[in-house]
Structure formats: C-alpha cells, structure tokens
Amino acid sequence: MPARGGRWAGFWEQRARQLQRQVQAKEERIVELETENAILHLKLAEKVKQDRKELRSSSLDLLRDCQGQQQDCGSEIVTAVQGAQRHHEAVLAWQSKAGCLEQSLRETTERYQLEKQKRKQLHNRLVELKGNIRVHCRIRPALPFDKESEDPLSQNSSVSAEVAHAVDDETVLVRWDRPGHPWINKTYNFERVYGPAESQRVVFEEVCPLLTSLLDGYNVCIMAYGQTGSGKSYTMMGPHSRKEPVLPVESQGDLGIIPRAAEELFRLISENPSRSPKVAVSVVEVYNNDIFDLLAKDSCAVTSGVKREVLTTKAGKKEIPSLTYESVHSTEEFLTLVDGRLRLRAKHATLVHADSSRSHLIITVTLTTAPSWDSPANRQSDVSVLKEPDCPSPRQPATGRRHSAAHRTSSWSPGAAPEGPTGHMEQVHAKLQLVDLAGSECAGVSGVTGAALRETSFINRSLAALADVLGALSERRGHVPYRNSKLTHLLQDVLGGDAKLLVILCVSPCRKHAAETLQSLGFGTRARQVQRGPARAGRVAPRTPR
C-alpha cells in the first residue's frame, strides 16, 4: 500500500513540475508578447508622430500655396476691374465721339443736300441759258411677264437678270455680260434718274415746276420716249382702264404726269382768278406718218379722227389748220375728255406688249388770256368757230368704237385767237404739249405681221427721224431734217427751242431688253447735247383768223 502511494506521489510531482514548466513557458511567452506589443506601440507612436509632422508640413505648404494663389487672384481681379473701368471710360469716350460724328454727319448731309440743291438750280439755270433739253430717266421695275420669256443665260443664278441700275438720282449704270461679246460697264448721267421703287408722285414733283413756267408764259413740252413696254404710257397717264374713266388725282395715287399736271394747272389758275387764262385742249396722234385730229367730227357729228396737215405760218411757226380744240374748266372735264380720246388711239397686241400703242399721242393744252369784251352773253360759247373743217375721210379708230363729243368744239389755229364782237381777239399765253411716243420695237421680237408690221416700220422710222433731228441740232448742222417725218415736222418748234423741253426716258432693267435700253440711253445722251438758246416767255401776238 505504501509502495502504491509512493508511486502516485511521484507521478503527481512529475506532473506538477511539467505544468510548472508550461506555466513558466507561457509566462515567458507573455513577457515576449508584451515586449513586442510595447515595441509596436512605440513604433506606432513614432509613425503617427512622423505622419502628423508630415501632414502639418504639407498643410503649411498647401496653406502657403493657397495664400500665394489668393494674392495672385486678388491682383488679377484688381487688374481686371481697373481694365474694365478703363474700357468703360473708353466706351463712353467713343460713344461721345460717335455722337459728335453723327451730329457732324447730319450737318454735313444737310449742307450736302443744300449744296446739291443749289448745284441743281444752277445747272437748271445753265440748261435754260444754253437751251439744253432736260432729260430724265426712269427705270421700271421687273414685271412678271419679263420672267416668262427669259433667255437661258438669265435663268442662270450666277448671272443677274437686270443690267440697268440707278446708282444715284443722276446716274444710270449698265452692266451687260454676253458670251462672245465685249463686257459692257457704262454709266450715263441725266438731270434726274428714277429707280424702280420711286413712285409716280416723285416723278411729278420733278416735273411740276414746269407748270409754273407755263403760267409765266413759257411754252412747255414733256415727252416720254422708250421701247415698247418700258412704261411710257404708265408714266404719262398711270394705270389707265378702258372700262372706267380716269379719276381725280386725290383718289388714285398711281396716276401719271398728264392727270397730275391737269390738277396742278387748274390749282395754279385758281390761285390768281384776276388773270385766269382760258384752257383749251387738242388731241392728235401721228399714225403711219399721218396726223389725225382725235377731236374732229365727221359729217355725222361723230368723233372719229380726221386727217390733218402741218403748215408753216408767216411767222415761221408750225401749226395745224382747222385743228379742233375743246375748252375745259376743271380737272374732271380735262380727264374725261382725254380718256375718251385715248380710246380712239390706235393699239395692237404684240408678243412684247398686250396693249401696244401704234401711234404717237400729242395732247396740247393752250392757255389764252381773257378778252376785254368778255361778258355773260359771250360766255355762252367758249370758243368761236372760225373755220369749219373740210371733213376729209375719217380714219376709223383701231378699237372700232365711236364716241359722241361732250363739249363744245371749235376749229381754230393755236397761233390765232377768237375774235370778239368789237374786233378784240384773245391772245395765246402759252402752250403745254404732252407727248406719249409710240415705243420702238423689233419686229422679230414683237411677232407682228401684216398691218401691224407696217405700223412698226412707221414707228421706228419716225423715232429714227427724231434721233436724226437731235443729232443735227447737237452737231449744229446747217440743215436739220425736220421734214423727214410728220412727227418731227409737227414738233419742229418744240425741238428747235421755242419751248422748255423735258424728255423722260423709260427703260427696262431686264437683260433681254439690254440692247433697246442702251439705244434709249444713247438717245437721251444725244438729246442732252442739244443747245438751242434760252426759251423766251411772252404772249404770241394775235393774228387774224384764216
């Protein structure tokens, strides 16, 4: 038993020593771990300390950089603000300078317009002293029918369809480029140039001063020249309708020179009733080189147009014996009379113009002074019948229409005057001739044949005769071929210097009409070169009736 107990005691002693060694080893391991932990804490503390130091250093560097950039930005902002202030001051200075320049420009423009007006007045005075023919040029706008027959070249978008341009109110520029032909770039100068946008009112404002000259005793002639379809009849009469009579000027803003001239003439007459002249009107046309009196009546007292001739008086003046005049007392009477006679004018449709005039129309307004023997009894007949026409064969109007006369008519010579009961006669104060020439045309383009082709031939020959007369006058030739045409023979006194003459060139801006436009501009240039001596005012001496 004691032996067994001793054996167990050794076992537990050995086991205790073994556990003691394990505990010691664990303690030693704990000590080692604690030592390692202490070392790690030290290292961690040093690392944190180093990181904090580095972070502080970088933060300080970043702060210094931010402060430096802030200072730089502040300097730039200050510089920018100062620059903006300088720019604002400069803008204000330039605005002030611009205002001064605008004011100076306005003043210069006013002075320019004033000097231009003075120059124009002096030029017109010089033209009057030299007896030059005033020439205006009107460029009509492009119309829808112009595009219908454009040539292939003008349809090219790179080529302008218009060749005539109004550079200013005195200059026309023609630019015409044709394949295989020299380039044309030419300017023409006239007393006045009207662009396509200028109205009928503007055109008449330039013509209006001539009516004052008419009442001052000067003979005046206004003539429209140009190719067919260029706007001559529109310029002279306005948008005329065959179905309705012409209305007063105030009701139609597009009326032409003739109705506006009538309105202005009667207005000027009404301003001085004490010396109001009487107004008589004649209407003739030159058709196929024959002169027809559109106010004359045949044996049936129906207005139809009677053939007349031009004769030379003892004083050397050209007049038409037995020419029919009708007295008018207002604008309405004048317009009604003219409108009725326009329906008798020869017209024919062509490929160029649907209502082409085939004759030259001449409306003459004669002013006569009232005789001293004038009384209510004598006012019953405005004009005495001095000589009855021989009633030659009338020319039937192209329209086939006949119209009865609405006014009393008389057949008297414009150079002579009606004779009163006591032998006193009225005196011719002045004459206004309004001429709407037929348009020149090319038969191949207009497509006319037969009688219309014959009309075209007479029209072109009469216009060529007119150009020859102006050429002879401008070159101061010894012989002027007035008698080459009834038109120039009838207008001999006007062309020779017995009247203030204004020629209005009407031209088309279109490429297809460039040749005719150049011809018209050349005609106007020749007309401006004519020097006829100053027109003379004064009443024509009364003469004994034929």
VEXBADO-23200 format. One line per field, with one value per residue (C-alpha): residue number from 1; residue in one letter; chain; x, y, z. Coordinates in Angstrom, 1 decimal, m for minus. Layout:
! residues N
k	(NUM:...)
r	(A:...)
c	(A:...)
px	(X:...)
py	(Y:...)
pz	(Z:...)
//
This chain:
! residues 546
k	(1:2:3:4:5:6:7:8:9:10:11:12:13:14:15:16:17:18:19:20:21:22:23:24:25:26:27:28:29:30:31:32:33:34:35:36:37:38:39:40:41:42:43:44:45:46:47:48:49:50:51:52:53:54:55:56:57:58:59:60:61:62:63:64:65:66:67:68:69:70:71:72:73:74:75:76:77:78:79:80:81:82:83:84:85:86:87:88:89:90:91:92:93:94:95:96:97:98:99:100:101:102:103:104:105:106:107:108:109:110:111:112:113:114:115:116:117:118:119:120:121:122:123:124:125:126:127:128:129:130:131:132:133:134:135:136:137:138:139:140:141:142:143:144:145:146:147:148:149:150:151:152:153:154:155:156:157:158:159:160:161:162:163:164:165:166:167:168:169:170:171:172:173:174:175:176:177:178:179:180:181:182:183:184:185:186:187:188:189:190:191:192:193:194:195:196:197:198:199:200:201:202:203:204:205:206:207:208:209:210:211:212:213:214:215:216:217:218:219:220:221:222:223:224:225:226:227:228:229:230:231:232:233:234:235:236:237:238:239:240:241:242:243:244:245:246:247:248:249:250:251:252:253:254:255:256:257:258:259:260:261:262:263:264:265:266:267:268:269:270:271:272:273:274:275:276:277:278:279:280:281:282:283:284:285:286:287:288:289:290:291:292:293:294:295:296:297:298:299:300:301:302:303:304:305:306:307:308:309:310:311:312:313:314:315:316:317:318:319:320:321:322:323:324:325:326:327:328:329:330:331:332:333:334:335:336:337:338:339:340:341:342:343:344:345:346:347:348:349:350:351:352:353:354:355:356:357:358:359:360:361:362:363:364:365:366:367:368:369:370:371:372:373:374:375:376:377:378:379:380:381:382:383:384:385:386:387:388:389:390:391:392:393:394:395:396:397:398:399:400:401:402:403:404:405:406:407:408:409:410:411:412:413:414:415:416:417:418:419:420:421:422:423:424:425:426:427:428:429:430:431:432:433:434:435:436:437:438:439:440:441:442:443:444:445:446:447:448:449:450:451:452:453:454:455:456:457:458:459:460:461:462:463:464:465:466:467:468:469:470:471:472:473:474:475:476:477:478:479:480:481:482:483:484:485:486:487:488:489:490:491:492:493:494:495:496:497:498:499:500:501:502:503:504:505:506:507:508:509:510:511:512:513:514:515:516:517:518:519:520:521:522:523:524:525:526:527:528:529:530:531:532:533:534:535:536:537:538:539:540:541:542:543:544:545:546)
r	(M:P:A:R:G:G:R:W:A:G:F:W:E:Q:R:A:R:Q:L:Q:R:Q:V:Q:A:K:E:E:R:I:V:E:L:E:T:E:N:A:I:L:H:L:K:L:A:E:K:V:K:Q:D:R:K:E:L:R:S:S:S:L:D:L:L:R:D:C:Q:G:Q:Q:Q:D:C:G:S:E:I:V:T:A:V:Q:G:A:Q:R:H:H:E:A:V:L:A:W:Q:S:K:A:G:C:L:E:Q:S:L:R:E:T:T:E:R:Y:Q:L:E:K:Q:K:R:K:Q:L:H:N:R:L:V:E:L:K:G:N:I:R:V:H:C:R:I:R:P:A:L:P:F:D:K:E:S:E:D:P:L:S:Q:N:S:S:V:S:A:E:V:A:H:A:V:D:D:E:T:V:L:V:R:W:D:R:P:G:H:P:W:I:N:K:T:Y:N:F:E:R:V:Y:G:P:A:E:S:Q:R:V:V:F:E:E:V:C:P:L:L:T:S:L:L:D:G:Y:N:V:C:I:M:A:Y:G:Q:T:G:S:G:K:S:Y:T:M:M:G:P:H:S:R:K:E:P:V:L:P:V:E:S:Q:G:D:L:G:I:I:P:R:A:A:E:E:L:F:R:L:I:S:E:N:P:S:R:S:P:K:V:A:V:S:V:V:E:V:Y:N:N:D:I:F:D:L:L:A:K:D:S:C:A:V:T:S:G:V:K:R:E:V:L:T:T:K:A:G:K:K:E:I:P:S:L:T:Y:E:S:V:H:S:T:E:E:F:L:T:L:V:D:G:R:L:R:L:R:A:K:H:A:T:L:V:H:A:D:S:S:R:S:H:L:I:I:T:V:T:L:T:T:A:P:S:W:D:S:P:A:N:R:Q:S:D:V:S:V:L:K:E:P:D:C:P:S:P:R:Q:P:A:T:G:R:R:H:S:A:A:H:R:T:S:S:W:S:P:G:A:A:P:E:G:P:T:G:H:M:E:Q:V:H:A:K:L:Q:L:V:D:L:A:G:S:E:C:A:G:V:S:G:V:T:G:A:A:L:R:E:T:S:F:I:N:R:S:L:A:A:L:A:D:V:L:G:A:L:S:E:R:R:G:H:V:P:Y:R:N:S:K:L:T:H:L:L:Q:D:V:L:G:G:D:A:K:L:L:V:I:L:C:V:S:P:C:R:K:H:A:A:E:T:L:Q:S:L:G:F:G:T:R:A:R:Q:V:Q:R:G:P:A:R:A:G:R:V:A:P:R:T:P:R)
c	(A:A:A:A:A:A:A:A:A:A:A:A:A:A:A:A:A:A:A:A:A:A:A:A:A:A:A:A:A:A:A:A:A:A:A:A:A:A:A:A:A:A:A:A:A:A:A:A:A:A:A:A:A:A:A:A:A:A:A:A:A:A:A:A:A:A:A:A:A:A:A:A:A:A:A:A:A:A:A:A:A:A:A:A:A:A:A:A:A:A:A:A:A:A:A:A:A:A:A:A:A:A:A:A:A:A:A:A:A:A:A:A:A:A:A:A:A:A:A:A:A:A:A:A:A:A:A:A:A:A:A:A:A:A:A:A:A:A:A:A:A:A:A:A:A:A:A:A:A:A:A:A:A:A:A:A:A:A:A:A:A:A:A:A:A:A:A:A:A:A:A:A:A:A:A:A:A:A:A:A:A:A:A:A:A:A:A:A:A:A:A:A:A:A:A:A:A:A:A:A:A:A:A:A:A:A:A:A:A:A:A:A:A:A:A:A:A:A:A:A:A:A:A:A:A:A:A:A:A:A:A:A:A:A:A:A:A:A:A:A:A:A:A:A:A:A:A:A:A:A:A:A:A:A:A:A:A:A:A:A:A:A:A:A:A:A:A:A:A:A:A:A:A:A:A:A:A:A:A:A:A:A:A:A:A:A:A:A:A:A:A:A:A:A:A:A:A:A:A:A:A:A:A:A:A:A:A:A:A:A:A:A:A:A:A:A:A:A:A:A:A:A:A:A:A:A:A:A:A:A:A:A:A:A:A:A:A:A:A:A:A:A:A:A:A:A:A:A:A:A:A:A:A:A:A:A:A:A:A:A:A:A:A:A:A:A:A:A:A:A:A:A:A:A:A:A:A:A:A:A:A:A:A:A:A:A:A:A:A:A:A:A:A:A:A:A:A:A:A:A:A:A:A:A:A:A:A:A:A:A:A:A:A:A:A:A:A:A:A:A:A:A:A:A:A:A:A:A:A:A:A:A:A:A:A:A:A:A:A:A:A:A:A:A:A:A:A:A:A:A:A:A:A:A:A:A:A:A:A:A:A:A:A:A:A:A:A:A:A:A:A:A:A:A:A:A:A:A:A:A:A:A:A:A:A:A:A:A:A:A:A:A:A:A:A:A:A:A:A:A:A:A:A:A:A:A:A:A:A:A:A:A:A:A:A:A:A:A:A:A:A:A:A:A:A:A:A:A:A:A:A:A:A:A:A:A:A:A:A:A:A:A:A:A:A:A)
px	(0.0:2.8:4.5:1.5:1.1:4.7:4.2:1.3:3.1:6.0:3.5:1.8:5.1:6.3:3.0:3.4:6.8:5.6:2.8:5.1:7.4:4.4:3.3:6.8:7.0:3.6:4.7:7.9:5.8:3.5:6.5:7.8:4.4:4.2:7.7:6.7:3.5:5.4:7.8:4.9:3.3:6.5:6.8:3.1:3.6:6.7:4.8:1.9:4.2:6.0:2.8:1.4:4.6:4.5:0.8:1.4:4.3:2.2:m0.7:1.6:2.9:m0.7:m1.7:1.2:0.3:m3.3:m2.4:0.0:m2.7:m5.2:m2.9:m2.3:m6.0:m6.7:m4.1:m5.7:m9.2:m8.0:m6.2:m9.3:m11.6:m9.2:m9.1:m12.9:m13.1:m10.7:m12.6:m15.9:m14.4:m13.1:m16.5:m18.1:m15.5:m16.1:m19.9:m19.4:m17.2:m19.7:m22.5:m20.4:m19.6:m23.2:m24.2:m21.4:m22.6:m26.1:m24.9:m22.6:m25.5:m27.8:m25.1:m24.5:m28.2:m28.4:m25.3:m26.7:m30.0:m28.1:m26.0:m29.1:m30.7:m27.6:m27.4:m31.0:m30.3:m27.4:m29.5:m32.1:m29.5:m28.0:m31.4:m30.5:m33.1:m33.7:m33.5:m34.8:m34.5:m37.0:m36.1:m39.2:m39.3:m39.1:m42.5:m43.9:m44.0:m40.3:m39.6:m41.9:m39.6:m36.1:m33.3:m31.3:m28.4:m30.5:m32.0:m28.5:m28.4:m24.8:m25.9:m28.0:m31.3:m31.1:m28.5:m29.7:m29.3:m29.9:m26.6:m27.9:m30.5:m28.4:m26.6:m27.6:m25.2:m25.4:m23.6:m24.1:m22.0:m22.8:m20.8:m18.7:m19.2:m17.2:m18.2:m20.3:m19.9:m21.0:m22.6:m25.0:m25.7:m29.0:m30.7:m32.7:m32.8:m35.7:m35.1:m37.7:m39.1:m39.8:m43.4:m45.5:m45.6:m41.8:m41.7:m44.3:m42.6:m39.6:m42.0:m44.2:m42.0:m42.5:m46.2:m45.2:m43.1:m46.2:m48.2:m45.3:m45.7:m43.2:m44.2:m43.5:m43.3:m43.0:m42.2:m41.9:m39.5:m38.6:m39.1:m42.5:m43.4:m41.0:m43.6:m44.1:m47.9:m47.9:m45.6:m47.7:m51.2:m50.9:m52.8:m55.4:m58.5:m60.7:m63.8:m63.7:m62.9:m59.8:m60.5:m59.1:m55.6:m56.5:m58.4:m55.6:m52.0:m50.6:m51.9:m49.3:m48.0:m50.9:m53.7:m51.4:m50.4:m54.1:m54.8:m51.8:m52.6:m56.1:m54.9:m52.4:m55.0:m57.4:m54.8:m55.0:m58.6:m58.0:m55.8:m57.1:m56.5:m58.9:m57.8:m58.4:m57.2:m56.4:m55.6:m53.8:m52.0:m49.3:m50.3:m48.4:m46.8:m50.2:m51.6:m55.1:m57.3:m59.0:m61.4:m62.7:m66.1:m67.2:m70.3:m72.4:m71.1:m69.4:m65.9:m63.7:m60.3:m59.8:m56.5:m54.7:m51.5:m48.8:m48.4:m45.9:m47.2:m45.8:m44.0:m42.3:m44.2:m45.7:m49.4:m52.2:m55.0:m58.6:m57.3:m60.1:m59.8:m62.2:m62.5:m62.2:m62.8:m61.8:m59.6:m62.6:m63.5:m60.0:m59.6:m62.9:m62.1:m58.6:m59.9:m62.5:m59.9:m57.4:m60.0:m59.6:m55.9:m54.5:m53.5:m52.5:m51.4:m47.9:m45.7:m44.0:m47.0:m50.6:m51.9:m49.2:m49.7:m49.3:m49.2:m47.6:m50.1:m49.8:m52.1:m51.8:m53.1:m53.3:m53.8:m55.4:m55.9:m59.5:m60.6:m61.7:m65.1:m65.9:m69.4:m72.1:m73.6:m70.3:m69.7:m72.4:m69.9:m66.4:m64.7:m66.0:m66.0:m63.5:m63.4:m65.2:m63.1:m63.4:m64.5:m62.0:m62.3:m62.0:m59.6:m61.5:m60.1:m58.3:m60.7:m63.7:m65.5:m67.1:m67.8:m70.0:m68.4:m69.5:m68.0:m68.4:m65.7:m64.0:m61.6:m59.1:m55.4:m53.4:m51.5:m54.6:m57.3:m61.1:m62.4:m65.0:m67.8:m65.6:m62.8:m60.6:m59.0:m57.7:m54.0:m52.2:m50.4:m48.5:m48.8:m48.2:m47.6:m47.7:m46.3:m46.5:m44.4:m45.0:m42.4:m39.6:m39.7:m38.0:m40.4:m38.7:m39.3:m42.8:m44.0:m46.1:m47.2:m49.3:m50.7:m49.1:m45.7:m46.3:m47.1:m43.9:m42.0:m43.5:m42.9:m39.3:m38.7:m40.3:m38.2:m35.1:m36.1:m36.4:m32.9:m31.6:m33.0:m31.5:m28.2:m28.2:m29.1:m26.4:m23.8:m25.1:m25.6:m26.8:m29.7:m32.0:m34.1:m37.4:m39.5:m38.3:m41.2:m44.6:m43.7:m40.6:m42.3:m45.2:m42.7:m40.3:m41.0:m40.5:m37.3:m36.0:m36.1:m39.5:m40.3:m38.8:m38.5:m38.3:m37.6:m38.4:m36.5:m38.4:m36.2:m36.4:m33.8:m34.0:m31.2:m33.4:m34.1:m30.5:m29.9:m33.1:m32.1:m28.7:m30.3:m32.7:m29.9:m27.8:m30.8:m31.0:m27.3:m27.6:m30.6:m28.7:m26.1:m28.5:m28.1:m31.0:m30.6:m32.8:m36.5:m38.4:m41.5:m44.2:m47.6:m47.9:m49.2:m52.8:m53.4:m56.4:m58.2:m57.8)
py	(0.0:2.4:1.4:2.2:5.5:6.4:5.7:8.0:10.7:10.7:10.9:14.0:15.5:15.0:16.3:19.4:20.0:19.6:22.0:24.4:24.4:25.0:27.9:29.3:29.0:30.7:33.5:33.9:34.0:36.6:38.6:38.3:39.4:42.3:43.3:43.0:45.0:47.7:47.8:48.0:50.8:52.7:52.2:53.2:56.3:57.3:56.6:58.7:61.4:61.4:61.4:64.3:66.1:65.4:66.3:69.6:70.3:69.6:71.6:74.5:74.2:74.0:77.0:79.0:78.0:78.9:82.2:82.9:82.0:84.1:87.0:86.4:86.1:89.2:91.1:89.8:90.8:94.2:94.5:93.2:95.7:98.5:97.4:97.2:100.7:101.9:100.1:101.6:105.0:104.4:103.2:106.3:108.4:106.6:107.0:110.7:110.9:108.8:111.2:114.1:112.4:111.6:115.2:116.3:113.8:115.1:118.7:117.6:115.8:118.8:121.0:118.5:118.4:122.2:122.5:119.7:121.6:124.8:123.0:121.6:125.0:126.5:123.5:124.0:127.7:126.8:124.4:127.1:129.6:127.1:125.9:122.4:119.7:118.3:114.5:112.3:108.5:106.2:102.5:100.5:97.5:94.0:92.6:89.1:88.8:89.6:86.2:84.3:84.8:84.9:83.5:80.5:82.8:85.0:81.9:81.0:82.0:83.3:85.9:88.9:89.2:93.0:95.1:98.7:100.1:103.5:104.3:107.6:110.2:111.3:108.2:105.0:102.1:99.4:96.1:93.6:90.4:88.5:85.3:86.1:89.9:92.6:93.3:96.5:98.5:102.0:104.9:107.6:110.9:112.8:115.6:113.1:109.3:107.4:103.9:101.1:101.8:105.6:106.5:108.5:111.3:111.6:111.8:114.5:116.5:117.0:117.9:120.3:123.4:123.4:124.2:127.4:128.3:127.6:130.2:132.6:132.5:129.8:127.0:123.6:120.1:116.9:113.8:110.1:108.1:104.4:100.9:99.3:98.0:100.3:102.2:105.4:105.4:104.4:107.4:109.8:108.5:105.9:102.7:103.6:101.4:101.3:100.4:103.2:106.9:108.4:109.6:112.8:112.7:112.6:109.3:107.5:107.6:106.0:108.4:109.8:113.1:114.1:113.9:115.3:118.2:119.0:119.0:121.3:123.6:124.3:124.7:127.3:129.1:129.2:131.0:134.1:134.5:138.0:136.8:133.3:132.2:130.0:126.4:124.6:121.1:119.4:115.7:114.4:111.2:110.5:107.2:105.7:109.1:110.8:113.3:112.6:115.1:112.9:115.7:116.3:115.1:113.7:114.8:112.7:114.7:111.6:111.8:109.6:111.2:113.4:113.6:116.9:118.5:120.7:124.2:127.0:130.4:133.7:133.9:130.7:128.7:125.2:124.8:122.5:124.5:123.7:121.7:121.1:122.5:122.0:124.2:122.7:124.3:121.7:118.7:116.4:117.8:117.5:113.9:112.9:114.5:112.9:109.5:109.4:110.3:107.7:105.0:106.2:105.8:103.0:100.0:96.4:93.4:92.1:89.5:92.2:94.2:93.2:96.8:98.3:101.9:102.1:105.9:108.9:110.8:114.6:116.4:120.2:122.5:126.1:128.9:132.1:135.4:136.5:139.3:142.7:142.3:139.2:139.3:136.9:136.9:136.0:133.2:131.1:129.9:129.3:129.4:130.8:128.7:130.4:127.8:124.7:121.6:120.3:117.0:114.7:111.0:110.0:107.3:104.6:104.0:100.8:99.8:100.2:102.4:105.8:108.4:111.5:114.8:116.1:119.6:122.5:122.3:124.8:124.7:127.5:127.9:127.9:130.9:132.9:133.8:134.0:137.4:139.2:141.5:144.6:143.1:142.3:138.9:136.6:136.1:132.8:132.9:129.6:126.0:122.8:119.7:116.3:113.7:109.9:108.5:105.0:102.5:101.3:97.6:94.8:93.0:89.7:90.0:91.5:88.9:91.4:90.8:92.4:95.8:95.7:95.2:98.3:100.2:99.1:100.3:103.7:103.9:103.0:105.4:108.3:107.7:107.4:110.7:112.2:111.0:112.4:115.8:115.8:114.7:117.5:120.0:118.8:119.0:122.4:121.3:123.9:121.7:120.0:117.2:118.2:117.2:113.6:112.7:114.2:113.7:115.9:118.4:118.8:119.2:121.4:124.5:122.5:120.8:124.0:125.9:127.5:125.6:124.2:120.5:117.6:114.1:111.2:108.1:105.0:101.8:98.2:96.8:93.3:91.6:90.6:94.3:95.5:96.5:98.6:100.1:101.1:102.7:104.7:105.9:106.9:108.8:110.7:111.4:113.0:115.0:116.5:117.8:120.0:123.7:125.7:129.0:130.2:129.8:133.1:133.9:136.1:136.0:135.2:138.2:137.8:137.1:137.4:134.0:132.1)
pz	(0.0:1.0:m2.3:m4.4:m2.7:m3.3:m7.0:m7.3:m5.4:m7.9:m10.8:m9.4:m8.6:m12.1:m13.4:m11.2:m12.5:m16.0:m15.5:m13.8:m16.8:m19.1:m16.9:m16.9:m20.7:m21.0:m18.8:m20.7:m23.9:m22.4:m21.5:m25.0:m26.4:m24.0:m25.1:m28.8:m28.1:m26.4:m29.3:m31.7:m29.7:m29.8:m33.5:m34.0:m31.9:m33.8:m37.1:m36.0:m34.8:m38.1:m40.1:m38.1:m38.7:m42.4:m42.5:m40.7:m43.0:m46.2:m44.7:m44.1:m47.7:m49.0:m46.9:m48.2:m51.8:m51.3:m49.8:m52.7:m55.3:m53.4:m53.6:m57.3:m58.0:m56.0:m58.0:m61.3:m60.1:m59.2:m62.6:m64.4:m62.6:m63.4:m67.0:m67.1:m65.7:m68.3:m71.1:m69.8:m69.8:m73.4:m74.5:m73.0:m74.8:m78.1:m77.6:m77.1:m80.1:m82.2:m81.2:m82.3:m85.6:m86.1:m85.5:m87.8:m90.4:m90.2:m90.5:m93.4:m95.1:m94.7:m96.2:m99.0:m99.8:m99.7:m102.0:m104.2:m104.5:m105.3:m107.8:m109.4:m109.5:m111.1:m113.5:m114.5:m115.0:m117.1:m119.1:m119.6:m120.8:m123.2:m124.2:m123.5:m123.4:m120.0:m119.9:m117.1:m117.0:m115.3:m114.8:m114.5:m112.1:m113.3:m114.2:m114.1:m117.9:m118.0:m116.4:m118.8:m121.7:m120.1:m122.1:m120.7:m119.7:m117.5:m115.8:m114.5:m110.9:m111.3:m113.9:m112.9:m114.7:m114.5:m116.4:m115.8:m112.3:m110.7:m109.0:m107.6:m108.6:m111.6:m112.8:m114.6:m114.7:m117.4:m116.8:m119.6:m120.0:m123.1:m124.2:m127.2:m126.8:m125.0:m121.4:m121.2:m118.0:m118.8:m116.9:m118.2:m116.5:m116.7:m114.9:m112.9:m112.6:m111.0:m109.7:m109.9:m106.4:m107.0:m107.2:m109.7:m107.1:m107.0:m110.8:m111.0:m108.2:m110.6:m113.5:m111.5:m111.7:m115.5:m114.9:m113.1:m116.2:m118.3:m116.4:m116.7:m120.4:m121.5:m123.8:m122.3:m123.7:m121.8:m123.9:m122.9:m125.0:m124.9:m126.2:m126.2:m122.8:m121.0:m119.0:m121.1:m121.1:m117.4:m116.6:m118.6:m117.7:m115.0:m114.7:m117.3:m117.7:m120.8:m118.8:m116.2:m116.7:m115.1:m111.6:m109.9:m108.7:m105.0:m105.4:m107.3:m106.1:m109.2:m111.8:m114.2:m115.3:m117.5:m114.9:m112.2:m114.5:m115.1:m111.4:m110.7:m113.6:m112.5:m108.9:m110.0:m112.1:m109.2:m107.1:m109.3:m110.5:m111.8:m114.7:m115.1:m118.7:m120.6:m121.2:m124.5:m125.4:m128.6:m129.1:m132.1:m133.0:m135.6:m137.1:m140.0:m140.6:m140.9:m138.4:m137.1:m135.1:m132.5:m131.5:m135.0:m136.2:m139.5:m141.3:m138.9:m135.9:m134.6:m133.3:m135.4:m136.1:m139.2:m141.1:m140.8:m142.2:m140.8:m142.3:m141.7:m140.8:m142.0:m138.7:m139.4:m136.8:m137.4:m136.9:m137.9:m139.7:m138.6:m135.6:m133.2:m129.6:m126.8:m123.8:m120.3:m117.0:m114.4:m113.9:m114.3:m117.6:m118.9:m117.7:m119.1:m122.5:m122.7:m121.5:m124.3:m126.9:m125.7:m126.7:m130.3:m130.2:m132.4:m130.4:m131.2:m129.2:m129.7:m128.1:m126.1:m125.0:m124.8:m125.4:m127.5:m128.8:m132.5:m132.8:m131.2:m129.0:m128.6:m126.1:m126.4:m123.7:m124.9:m122.4:m123.8:m122.0:m121.5:m123.9:m122.6:m124.3:m122.3:m120.9:m119.7:m123.2:m124.8:m122.2:m123.8:m126.4:m125.0:m128.4:m131.6:m134.8:m137.1:m139.8:m140.4:m141.4:m144.9:m143.4:m145.2:m144.9:m141.3:m140.0:m138.2:m134.7:m134.1:m131.4:m133.8:m131.1:m131.7:m129.1:m129.2:m128.1:m124.7:m125.0:m127.4:m130.0:m132.2:m135.1:m134.8:m135.2:m131.9:m133.2:m133.8:m131.3:m131.3:m132.4:m130.3:m131.3:m131.1:m133.0:m130.0:m130.0:m127.3:m127.2:m126.8:m123.5:m123.6:m124.7:m122.9:m125.1:m123.5:m125.8:m125.4:m128.1:m129.5:m128.5:m130.7:m131.3:m133.2:m135.5:m134.8:m131.1:m131.2:m133.7:m135.7:m139.3:m141.9:m140.9:m137.5:m139.2:m141.3:m138.2:m136.6:m139.7:m139.5:m135.7:m136.0:m138.9:m137.1:m134.0:m136.2:m137.7:m134.2:m133.4:m136.6:m135.8:m132.3:m133.8:m136.3:m133.6:m131.2:m134.1:m135.1:m138.7:m141.3:m142.2:m139.7:m141.3:m139.6:m142.7:m142.8:m140.6:m139.7:m136.1:m136.2:m138.5:m136.0:m133.1:m135.0:m132.9:m129.7:m130.8:m132.3:m129.0:m128.8:m125.6:m122.4:m123.4:m120.9:m122.3:m119.9:m121.0:m119.9:m119.9:m118.8:m116.4:m117.9:m119.7:m122.6:m123.3:m122.8:m126.5:m126.5:m123.2:m124.5:m127.5:m125.4:m123.1:m126.2:m127.5:m124.1:m124.2:m127.6:m126.6:m123.6:m126.0:m127.9:m127.2:m128.6:m126.8:m123.9:m124.2:m124.5:m122.5:m123.7:m125.4:m129.0:m131.0:m132.0:m135.7:m138.0:m138.3:m141.5)
//
